[in-house]
Amino acid sequence: MIETAPKLTDAQRARIERNRQHALLLKRSRELKKTANRIEPPSKKNCDSGAGFVVDDEEEEQGHTTIVHDPAPINFGDRLMCTECGGEMLNSYLYKQFNLAVCDKCKEDNDEYDLITKTDAKKEYLLKDHHFEKDPPLKFIEKKNPRHDRWGTMKLYLKKQVITRSLEVHGGEDGLEEKKEERKEKREEGKQKKFDKKMKQLRMTVRSSLYKKESAAHEHVYGGEEYDEEEDVYTKTCQSCGHKLSYEKM
């Protein structure tokens, strides 16, 4: 039975591509170092003057200087290529700062390569602090806060890498949207509870004020006098509220 290779995720393919680009840079660096070591000094018997002729040992001893030129640049078959357009990358801000093989032209044409603050990244993509430090940690640059000079520096992350990390944490786009809906529902429930609490307090305040007004405005209208022989007490009852007034006669 032939086993089929598991399908790679977007995050795995991106990691493989980063590793490949990193290996290419190491290869170029080693080849440059080997080439520099192979450059031999000019021979004492036949030294290139750099002006179209050679000089011998006797001319050197008489004060002639041997001119040695730097070797010409070496062309390699493996160049660092942009993963977006496939073109050769001569300069790349994203590769320098975030180790992402994307040329400057493609960076300007895609808003996913914009920078985003850590606060906005946590709020929009539902990330927590430890998600930024998860292996491999997300790269960032630091800049001064433009609004408050006295505050500390801001951490700016690459939006595309933040999105990739968020999809890894929440299990894809569907998982992220589900988490956003859950957070939205909890936020609405919190707003409703706060509103209900305020309305309850308002109703209690209104009822309390009405009760005080009614109590202050009410005047008892007592009926006839009644006498209790056992207690030797006279009583009058309010005809509207039923309040009883007890008293003794001297």
C-alpha atoms as one frame of an Amber mdcrd trajectory, in Angstrom:
protein
   0.000   0.000   0.000   1.438   3.356  -1.083   1.270   6.048   1.591   0.616
   9.562   0.297   2.666  12.404   1.780   0.658  14.685   4.099  -0.417  18.001
   2.570   1.660  20.923   3.803  -0.056  23.898   5.378   0.618  27.487   4.286
   2.642  28.082   7.453   4.800  24.991   6.792   5.424  25.999   3.169   6.380
  29.508   4.274   8.808  28.095   6.870  10.401  25.815   4.239  10.805  28.772
   1.878  12.459  30.868   4.616  14.880  28.052   5.385  15.712  27.682   1.680
  16.396  31.382   1.254  18.555  31.380   4.385  20.566  28.420   3.032  21.128
  30.263  -0.261  22.560  33.259   1.583  24.924  31.026   3.557  26.050  29.342
   0.343  26.785  32.709  -1.306  28.744  33.835   1.746  30.897  30.675   1.763
  31.614  30.955  -1.976  32.700  34.573  -1.620  35.037  33.619   1.218  36.576
  30.771  -0.792  37.086  33.041  -3.791  38.873  35.643  -1.681  41.201  32.981
  -0.278  42.130  31.755  -3.786  43.497  35.136  -4.896  47.297  34.690  -5.129
  49.774  37.520  -4.610  51.734  38.610  -7.699  54.986  36.720  -8.420  58.243
  38.337  -7.508  59.678  37.580 -10.950  56.742  38.739 -13.031  54.572  41.354
 -11.317  51.618  42.930 -13.090  52.000  46.681 -13.009  48.340  47.233 -13.850
  49.359  49.400 -16.806  49.654  46.765 -19.520  53.171  45.473 -18.738  55.069
  43.508 -16.088  58.064  44.406 -13.946  60.756  42.119 -12.538  62.381  41.850
  -9.118  65.060  44.419  -9.868  62.492  47.049 -10.794  60.628  46.403  -7.542
  63.835  46.876  -5.536  64.423  50.190  -7.305  61.170  51.596  -5.921  58.567
  50.499  -8.428  55.204  49.686  -6.803  53.134  46.673  -7.851  49.448  47.506
  -8.387  46.917  44.799  -7.498  43.262  45.269  -8.508  40.281  43.793  -6.638
  38.762  40.755  -8.350  35.708  41.315 -10.518  32.314  40.501  -8.996  31.297
  36.868  -9.239  27.953  35.852 -10.699  26.085  33.043  -8.984  23.377  30.893
 -10.424  21.340  30.974  -7.205  19.995  34.447  -6.492  17.616  35.520  -3.730
  14.243  35.781  -5.442  11.021  37.527  -4.400   8.336  35.044  -3.371   5.621
  37.365  -4.710   6.757  38.343  -8.215   9.610  35.860  -8.712  12.052  38.641
  -9.567  15.582  38.992  -8.242  15.843  40.951  -5.016  18.635  43.509  -5.037
  17.288  45.372  -1.995  14.568  44.231   0.365  13.433  46.063   3.487  11.253
  43.146   4.518  14.080  40.637   4.216  16.427  42.859   6.194  13.976  43.582
   9.020  11.680  40.531   9.052  13.583  37.825   7.131  10.807  37.754   4.513
  11.848  37.301   0.878   9.680  40.034  -0.677  11.047  42.881  -2.801  10.342
  46.536  -2.055   8.023  46.880  -5.075   5.741  44.064  -3.945   5.817  45.471
  -0.411   4.278  48.736  -1.607   1.545  46.970  -3.610   0.145  44.851  -0.742
  -1.238  46.264   2.522  -0.536  42.931   4.245   3.071  44.085   4.395   2.147
  47.148   6.448   3.312  47.475  10.040   0.919  47.069  12.961   1.310  47.888
  16.648   1.161  45.109  19.210  -1.966  46.600  20.773  -3.858  46.627  17.465
  -2.586  43.138  16.605  -3.922  41.739  19.894  -7.278  43.459  19.453  -7.883
  42.730  15.751  -6.429  39.216  15.536  -7.203  38.016  19.089  -3.620  37.330
  20.122  -2.148  37.316  23.612   1.357  38.259  24.718   2.684  34.703  24.757
   1.529  34.149  21.168   4.095  36.714  19.987   6.881  34.798  21.753   5.823
  31.381  20.451   8.656  29.626  18.584   9.696  31.143  16.287   9.096  34.549
  17.943   7.629  37.225  15.691  10.178  39.812  14.609   9.482  43.482  15.287
  11.049  46.925  15.057  10.895  49.624  17.716   9.974  53.260  17.113   9.207
  56.232  19.316   5.578  56.857  20.087   4.507  59.760  17.783   1.733  60.876
  20.130   3.512  60.762  23.484   7.245  61.444  23.551   7.539  60.502  27.207
   6.058  57.068  26.667   8.230  54.081  25.787   8.958  52.853  22.281   6.312
  51.059  20.227   6.749  47.531  18.947   5.743  47.309  15.296   5.082  43.896
  13.747   4.580  42.861  10.142   0.843  42.504   9.524   1.215  39.454   7.267
   3.232  37.561   9.880   0.712  38.532  12.564  -2.135  37.164  10.410  -0.230
  33.909   9.839   0.401  33.517  13.577  -3.282  34.240  14.352  -4.452  31.564
  11.899  -2.056  29.076  13.496  -3.365  29.878  16.988  -7.079  29.787  16.114
  -6.993  26.941  13.587  -7.518  28.850  10.347  -9.862  31.573   9.123 -13.022
  29.785  10.293 -11.624  29.430  13.802 -10.624  33.084  13.899 -14.062  34.240
  12.749 -15.720  31.997  15.329 -13.601  33.518  18.102 -14.480  37.007  16.877
 -18.198  36.160  16.992 -17.861  34.786  20.523 -16.092  37.936  21.659 -18.734
  40.103  19.966 -21.552  38.223  21.709 -19.848  38.538  25.100 -19.359  42.253
  24.500 -23.054  42.681  23.638 -24.083  40.681  26.723 -21.891  42.886  28.883
 -23.445  46.024  27.408 -26.965  44.671  28.011 -26.202  43.782  31.641 -24.740
  47.221  32.242 -27.816  48.841  30.663 -30.218  46.723  32.753 -28.341  47.627
  35.917 -28.568  51.339  35.181 -32.288  51.072  34.408 -32.908  49.237  37.684
 -31.061  51.913  39.638 -33.014  54.603  37.812 -36.367  52.967  38.597 -35.428
  52.636  42.289 -34.448  56.294  42.387 -37.726  57.377  40.783 -39.815  55.207
  43.113 -37.960  56.472  46.152 -38.518  60.099  45.179 -42.225  59.475  44.488
 -42.660  57.755  47.834 -41.025  60.664  49.640 -43.219  63.173  47.809 -46.387
  61.254  48.638 -45.378  60.931  52.284 -44.612  64.627  52.573 -47.822  65.739
  50.856 -50.254  63.443  52.764 -52.342  64.899  55.567 -54.206  62.587  57.918
 -57.931  63.016  58.188 -59.013  61.279  61.382 -62.452  59.965  62.086 -64.266
  59.763  65.375 -62.614  59.192  68.713 -62.641  55.697  70.275 -61.936  54.878
  73.909 -60.276  51.686  75.211 -61.334  51.210  78.820 -58.788  48.449  79.594
 -55.847  50.482  78.334 -57.384  53.827  79.229 -56.341  55.123  75.817 -58.196
  57.138  73.167 -57.662  56.282  69.492 -58.355  58.046  66.176 -57.966  56.413
  62.752 -57.068  58.215  59.478 -59.861  57.700  56.984 -57.490  57.566  53.952
 -54.361  55.647  55.061 -55.583  53.858  58.188 -53.014  55.397  60.467 -54.035
  55.202  64.154 -53.318  57.954  66.642 -53.345  56.911  70.312 -53.386  59.390
  73.216 -54.441  59.847  76.824 -56.575  62.549  78.327 -55.486  64.253  81.531
